[in-house]
């Protein structure tokens, strides 16, 4: 039977390979002239942004699995698809690097980001439904005893991201350069928010470190 530790080890290994492949895809400057160095610097910056995206998903995955007591086939399947789409990040990062300033690769990058987010949220919901962690049991009992208190849907951030990306794609017809910058910034801003600013509390609400200390 597959154990939680083995699944986590497998996930960590795949993510480590993803990051390694991503850095190897950065093209080195052919000469030392100013234009080539600027192009190389922008490629490094795009790599840094994608590194933060992958790192944020690794961090969220780790926090989610802290509440997992046992795994089932649904969690394994969702985790496999999560890793599959996450492994496409280096490919689309390379596409963006090789076509800087062009909208289509950025849209592809955002679609992959949405798919990774979708399967992470699916993992989160499956883990919460199966978890026997003391904190999760307490939350479930509290929700059962209250008819008015409902957790915010964990799908809401993905729905909002999809709406914003769709609006930006339409806007790109009139403002292509601005739309490209915004579309590239959406997954980055979301990842930085998840990685450095807030932590997801079971039940869907986010809270800061100050609130965490109060709990």
C-alpha positions, 0 to 999 in steps of 0.5 A: 500500500502506498504511504503518505511519506512515499507520495510526498517523497515522489512529489518532492523529487518530481518538483526538484526535477522540474526546477532543474529542467527549468534552469537548464532551458535558459539560453546563454548569451552568444556574445557579451554585447549589451543586447545579449546581456539584457536578453539573458537578464530578462530570461533569468528574471522570467526563470525567477518568477517561474521558480516562485510559482513552483516553490509556492505550489510545493509549499501549499502541497506540503501544508495540505499534506500536514493534515493528511492521515491516510491516502486513497486512490482519488488523492493519488490520481489528483496528485499525479495530474497536479504533477503532470501540469506542474511539469509543463511549467518549464516548457511554457517558461521556455516558450515565454523566454524565447518569445518575450513580449508575445501574448500567446505564450503568456496565455498558455502559461496562465492556462497551465497555471490554472490547471495546476491550481485546479488540481491542487484545490482538488487535492486540498478538498480530498485531503480535508474530506479524508483527514482525521487531524484534530483541527479538521475534526474540530472545524467539521464539528463546528460547521455541523453545529452552526447552520449559518456559518459556511466556509468560503468555497476553495474554488473561488480563487480559481474562478476569479483568476479565470475571469480576470484572465478572460478579461485580459485576453479580450483587452489584449486586442486593444492593449496587447503590451499591457495585457501581456504584462498583467497576464504574466503578473497574475500567477506571479502575484498569486504565488507570492501571496501564497508563499510569503504573505498568507497561509490557508487555514482549513475551511478556506479562509486565509489568515496572517501570522498575527492571527495564527499566533492568536489561534 
